[in-house]
Amino acid sequence: MSQESIILGIDPGTNLMGYGIIKITGNKPSLLSMGVIHLVKYDNHALKLKRIFERVSGIIREYKPDEMALEAPFFGKNVQSMLKLGRAQGVAMAAGLSLDVPIVEYSPRKIKQSITGSGAASKEQVAAMLKSIFKYKETPQHLDATDGLAVALCHYYQKGTITASKNYSGWEAFVKQNPKRTK
């Protein structure tokens, strides 16, 4: 009997908020959905926050994730942008918490590192790696969607479902037991 779980990944934003939803069956992740929440049309920041809460709550009700992972805001030069991004992330977290979904945060560097092997990878490199892993046909127009998917997959990897055990006798043993991590 294989255990199943669903992970929602969120890439917070105030113009576009990316999300990705994966299903874990046994030790195999599969793509359920990814997309963006368009917020550009709202000129009032409070309306954007309301829309984030509504849409994230709706996604949670539809897919019923067992866990939610978010990208933590990174420290930028513009304090106002950082404040708005933090609010957007907080509202997304509140949506999850209001529906009893456990939440975890990851730094942008940690997410890129777990997907591509490099914490300095570009959005395009992350998107290409995800396309290779999940075998979807077209890369989304907005890479915020693949960023949200990367957050979900990062959480799966960090949960210890695929780990570098102390029992490996060397690189060959690691590759044999983790074929998807070495492609």
NUKE-365010 format. One record per residue (C-alpha): residue number from 1; residue in one letter; y negated, x, z. Coordinates in Angstrom, 1 decimal, m for minus. Layout:
<atoms>
ATOM|NUM|a|Y|X|Z .
...
</atoms>
This chain:
<atoms>
ATOM|1|m|0.0|0.0|0.0 .
ATOM|2|s|m3.3|1.6|m1.0 .
ATOM|3|q|m6.5|1.2|1.0 .
ATOM|4|e|m9.5|0.0|m0.9 .
ATOM|5|s|m13.2|0.4|0.0 .
ATOM|6|i|m16.5|m0.2|m1.8 .
ATOM|7|i|m19.5|2.2|m1.5 .
ATOM|8|l|m23.1|1.3|m2.5 .
ATOM|9|g|m25.3|4.2|m3.3 .
ATOM|10|i|m29.1|3.8|m3.4 .
ATOM|11|d|m31.7|6.1|m4.9 .
ATOM|12|p|m34.9|4.8|m3.3 .
ATOM|13|g|m38.0|4.4|m5.4 .
ATOM|14|t|m41.2|2.3|m5.6 .
ATOM|15|n|m41.2|1.9|m9.4 .
ATOM|16|l|m37.5|2.0|m10.1 .
ATOM|17|m|m34.8|2.0|m7.4 .
ATOM|18|g|m31.4|3.1|m8.6 .
ATOM|19|y|m28.1|1.9|m7.4 .
ATOM|20|g|m24.4|2.6|m8.0 .
ATOM|21|i|m21.3|0.9|m6.7 .
ATOM|22|i|m17.9|2.5|m6.6 .
ATOM|23|k|m14.6|1.2|m5.5 .
ATOM|24|i|m12.1|3.6|m3.9 .
ATOM|25|t|m8.4|2.7|m4.3 .
ATOM|26|g|m6.3|5.2|m2.5 .
ATOM|27|n|m8.0|8.5|m3.4 .
ATOM|28|k|m9.4|7.4|m6.8 .
ATOM|29|p|m13.0|6.3|m7.2 .
ATOM|30|s|m13.9|3.9|m10.0 .
ATOM|31|l|m17.2|2.5|m11.2 .
ATOM|32|l|m18.0|m1.1|m10.4 .
ATOM|33|s|m21.7|m1.2|m11.4 .
ATOM|34|m|m24.9|0.8|m11.7 .
ATOM|35|g|m28.4|m0.1|m12.5 .
ATOM|36|v|m32.0|m0.1|m11.5 .
ATOM|37|i|m34.3|m2.5|m9.7 .
ATOM|38|h|m37.5|m2.7|m11.7 .
ATOM|39|l|m40.6|m2.7|m9.4 .
ATOM|40|v|m43.3|m1.5|m11.8 .
ATOM|41|k|m44.5|m5.0|m12.5 .
ATOM|42|y|m45.6|m5.6|m8.9 .
ATOM|43|d|m49.0|m4.1|m8.2 .
ATOM|44|n|m48.8|m5.0|m4.4 .
ATOM|45|h|m46.7|m2.6|m2.4 .
ATOM|46|a|m45.7|m5.3|0.1 .
ATOM|47|l|m44.3|m7.4|m2.8 .
ATOM|48|k|m42.3|m4.4|m4.0 .
ATOM|49|l|m40.8|m4.1|m0.5 .
ATOM|50|k|m40.0|m7.8|m0.4 .
ATOM|51|r|m38.3|m7.5|m3.9 .
ATOM|52|i|m36.3|m4.4|m2.7 .
ATOM|53|f|m35.1|m6.3|0.3 .
ATOM|54|e|m34.1|m9.3|m1.8 .
ATOM|55|r|m32.3|m7.4|m4.5 .
ATOM|56|v|m30.5|m5.0|m2.2 .
ATOM|57|s|m29.4|m8.0|m0.1 .
ATOM|58|g|m28.2|m9.7|m3.2 .
ATOM|59|i|m26.2|m6.7|m4.4 .
ATOM|60|i|m24.6|m6.4|m1.0 .
ATOM|61|r|m23.7|m10.1|m1.0 .
ATOM|62|e|m22.2|m9.8|m4.5 .
ATOM|63|y|m20.2|m6.6|m4.1 .
ATOM|64|k|m19.5|m6.6|m0.3 .
ATOM|65|p|m19.7|m2.9|0.2 .
ATOM|66|d|m18.0|m1.4|3.2 .
ATOM|67|e|m20.6|1.3|3.4 .
ATOM|68|m|m24.0|2.1|2.0 .
ATOM|69|a|m25.4|5.6|1.3 .
ATOM|70|l|m29.0|6.4|0.6 .
ATOM|71|e|m30.8|9.5|m0.7 .
ATOM|72|a|m33.2|10.7|2.0 .
ATOM|73|p|m36.8|11.1|0.9 .
ATOM|74|f|m37.7|14.7|0.1 .
ATOM|75|f|m40.9|16.3|1.3 .
ATOM|76|g|m43.5|16.1|m1.4 .
ATOM|77|k|m47.1|17.1|m1.7 .
ATOM|78|n|m48.5|13.6|m1.9 .
ATOM|79|v|m48.4|12.1|1.6 .
ATOM|80|q|m49.2|8.5|0.3 .
ATOM|81|s|m46.2|8.7|m2.1 .
ATOM|82|m|m44.0|10.0|0.6 .
ATOM|83|l|m45.0|7.1|2.9 .
ATOM|84|k|m44.4|4.5|0.2 .
ATOM|85|l|m41.0|6.0|m0.6 .
ATOM|86|g|m40.1|6.1|3.1 .
ATOM|87|r|m41.0|2.4|3.4 .
ATOM|88|a|m38.8|1.6|0.3 .
ATOM|89|q|m35.9|3.4|1.8 .
ATOM|90|g|m36.4|1.7|5.1 .
ATOM|91|v|m36.4|m1.7|3.6 .
ATOM|92|a|m33.2|m1.0|1.6 .
ATOM|93|m|m31.7|0.2|4.9 .
ATOM|94|a|m32.9|m3.0|6.7 .
ATOM|95|a|m31.2|m5.1|4.0 .
ATOM|96|g|m27.9|m3.2|4.7 .
ATOM|97|l|m28.3|m3.4|8.4 .
ATOM|98|s|m29.1|m7.1|8.3 .
ATOM|99|l|m25.8|m7.7|6.6 .
ATOM|100|d|m23.8|m5.3|8.9 .
ATOM|101|v|m23.2|m2.6|6.4 .
ATOM|102|p|m23.0|0.9|7.9 .
ATOM|103|i|m25.6|3.3|6.5 .
ATOM|104|v|m25.6|7.1|5.9 .
ATOM|105|e|m28.3|9.3|4.4 .
ATOM|106|y|m27.9|12.5|2.2 .
ATOM|107|s|m30.5|15.0|1.1 .
ATOM|108|p|m31.1|15.2|m2.7 .
ATOM|109|r|m29.8|18.8|m2.6 .
ATOM|110|k|m26.5|17.7|m0.8 .
ATOM|111|i|m26.0|14.9|m3.4 .
ATOM|112|k|m26.5|17.3|m6.4 .
ATOM|113|q|m24.3|19.9|m4.8 .
ATOM|114|s|m21.4|17.5|m4.2 .
ATOM|115|i|m21.5|16.1|m7.8 .
ATOM|116|t|m22.3|19.2|m9.9 .
ATOM|117|g|m21.6|22.2|m7.6 .
ATOM|118|s|m25.3|23.1|m7.7 .
ATOM|119|g|m28.0|21.8|m5.3 .
ATOM|120|a|m30.6|22.6|m7.9 .
ATOM|121|a|m29.0|20.5|m10.7 .
ATOM|122|s|m31.2|18.4|m12.9 .
ATOM|123|k|m31.0|14.6|m13.2 .
ATOM|124|e|m29.5|15.1|m16.7 .
ATOM|125|q|m26.8|17.5|m15.3 .
ATOM|126|v|m25.9|15.0|m12.6 .
ATOM|127|a|m25.7|12.1|m15.2 .
ATOM|128|a|m23.5|14.2|m17.5 .
ATOM|129|m|m21.1|15.0|m14.7 .
ATOM|130|l|m20.9|11.4|m13.6 .
ATOM|131|k|m20.2|10.3|m17.2 .
ATOM|132|s|m17.3|12.8|m17.3 .
ATOM|133|i|m15.9|11.6|m14.0 .
ATOM|134|f|m16.2|7.8|m14.6 .
ATOM|135|k|m15.8|7.9|m18.4 .
ATOM|136|y|m18.5|5.3|m19.2 .
ATOM|137|k|m19.7|5.2|m22.8 .
ATOM|138|e|m23.5|5.3|m22.6 .
ATOM|139|t|m25.7|7.0|m20.1 .
ATOM|140|p|m28.2|4.5|m18.7 .
ATOM|141|q|m31.8|4.5|m20.0 .
ATOM|142|h|m33.1|5.2|m16.5 .
ATOM|143|l|m31.4|8.1|m14.7 .
ATOM|144|d|m32.3|6.5|m11.4 .
ATOM|145|a|m29.1|4.4|m12.0 .
ATOM|146|t|m27.0|7.5|m12.2 .
ATOM|147|d|m28.8|9.0|m9.2 .
ATOM|148|g|m27.7|5.9|m7.2 .
ATOM|149|l|m24.2|6.3|m8.5 .
ATOM|150|a|m24.3|10.0|m7.4 .
ATOM|151|v|m25.3|9.0|m3.9 .
ATOM|152|a|m22.2|6.7|m3.7 .
ATOM|153|l|m19.9|9.4|m5.0 .
ATOM|154|c|m21.4|12.0|m2.7 .
ATOM|155|h|m20.6|9.8|0.2 .
ATOM|156|y|m17.0|9.4|m0.9 .
ATOM|157|y|m16.7|13.2|m1.2 .
ATOM|158|q|m18.3|13.7|2.2 .
ATOM|159|k|m16.0|11.3|4.0 .
ATOM|160|g|m13.2|13.8|3.8 .
ATOM|161|t|m11.1|12.0|1.3 .
ATOM|162|i|m11.2|15.3|m0.7 .
ATOM|163|t|m11.6|18.3|1.5 .
ATOM|164|a|m11.0|22.0|1.5 .
ATOM|165|s|m8.2|22.0|4.0 .
ATOM|166|k|m7.5|25.1|6.1 .
ATOM|167|n|m3.9|24.8|4.8 .
ATOM|168|y|m4.7|26.1|1.3 .
ATOM|169|s|m3.0|29.4|0.5 .
ATOM|170|g|m5.6|30.2|m2.2 .
ATOM|171|w|m7.6|28.9|m5.1 .
ATOM|172|e|m4.5|27.8|m7.0 .
ATOM|173|a|m3.4|25.6|m4.1 .
ATOM|174|f|m6.9|24.1|m3.9 .
ATOM|175|v|m7.0|23.4|m7.7 .
ATOM|176|k|m3.5|21.8|m7.6 .
ATOM|177|q|m4.4|19.5|m4.8 .
ATOM|178|n|m8.0|18.6|m6.0 .
ATOM|179|p|m7.9|18.5|m9.8 .
ATOM|180|k|m11.0|16.3|m10.2 .
ATOM|181|r|m13.1|18.6|m8.1 .
ATOM|182|t|m12.6|21.6|m10.5 .
ATOM|183|k|m13.4|20.0|m13.9 .
</atoms>
